[in-house]
Amino acid sequence: MSKNELLDGPSMTRALTRIAHEIIERNKGIDECILVGIKTRGAFLARRLAERIEKIEGKAIRRGELDITLY
């Protein structure tokens, strides 16, 4: 890991998996949950979290993107 690198690939994967589990636990499932990411990086993060949650829960979570460029 370089001096400027906060997380390497495997560490990022573990962090995303932990966050996905926290989302599921705090919402008691994903039935009434939606992930909304702010374009562009937040949307990528929401997509990656949605993929992890789908693997854990066996079903897709609703996901959206918010574009704030006009603000």
C-alpha positions as CSV (number, residue, x, y, z in Angstrom):
1,M,0.0,0.0,0.0
2,S,1.4,3.4,-1.0
3,K,1.6,6.4,1.3
4,N,-1.4,8.1,-0.3
5,E,-3.5,4.9,-0.6
6,L,-6.1,4.5,2.2
7,L,-7.4,1.1,1.3
8,D,-6.1,-1.5,-1.0
9,G,-8.4,-3.7,-3.1
10,P,-9.0,-6.5,-0.5
11,S,-9.5,-3.9,2.3
12,M,-12.0,-2.0,0.2
13,T,-13.9,-5.2,-0.5
14,R,-14.0,-6.1,3.3
15,A,-15.2,-2.5,4.1
16,L,-18.0,-2.6,1.6
17,T,-19.1,-6.0,2.9
18,R,-19.2,-4.7,6.5
19,I,-21.2,-1.6,5.4
20,A,-23.6,-3.9,3.5
21,H,-24.2,-6.0,6.5
22,E,-24.7,-2.9,8.7
23,I,-27.3,-1.6,6.2
24,I,-29.2,-4.9,6.3
25,E,-29.1,-5.2,10.1
26,R,-30.1,-1.6,10.9
27,N,-33.0,-1.8,8.4
28,K,-34.0,-5.4,9.4
29,G,-33.7,-6.5,5.8
30,I,-34.0,-4.6,2.6
31,D,-37.7,-4.7,1.8
32,E,-38.2,-1.0,2.7
33,C,-34.7,0.2,1.8
34,I,-33.3,2.1,-1.2
35,L,-29.7,3.2,-1.9
36,V,-29.3,6.6,-3.4
37,G,-25.9,7.7,-4.6
38,I,-24.9,11.3,-5.6
39,K,-23.3,11.3,-9.1
40,T,-20.7,10.3,-9.9
41,R,-18.7,8.6,-7.2
42,G,-21.6,8.1,-4.8
43,A,-23.5,6.4,-7.6
44,F,-20.6,4.0,-8.1
45,L,-20.5,3.3,-4.3
46,A,-24.3,2.7,-4.2
47,R,-23.9,0.2,-7.2
48,R,-21.1,-1.7,-5.4
49,L,-23.1,-1.8,-2.1
50,A,-26.2,-3.0,-4.0
51,E,-24.1,-5.8,-5.5
52,R,-22.9,-6.9,-2.1
53,I,-26.3,-6.7,-0.5
54,E,-27.8,-8.8,-3.4
55,K,-25.2,-11.5,-2.8
56,I,-26.0,-11.5,1.0
57,E,-29.8,-11.3,0.8
58,G,-30.3,-13.2,-2.5
59,K,-32.5,-10.4,-3.9
60,A,-32.0,-7.0,-5.5
61,I,-32.2,-3.8,-3.5
62,R,-33.7,-0.7,-5.1
63,R,-31.1,1.9,-6.1
64,G,-31.1,5.4,-7.5
65,E,-28.8,8.2,-8.5
66,L,-29.0,11.9,-7.7
67,D,-27.5,14.5,-10.0
68,I,-26.6,17.7,-8.1
69,T,-24.7,19.5,-10.9
70,L,-27.3,22.2,-11.3
71,Y,-26.9,23.2,-7.6
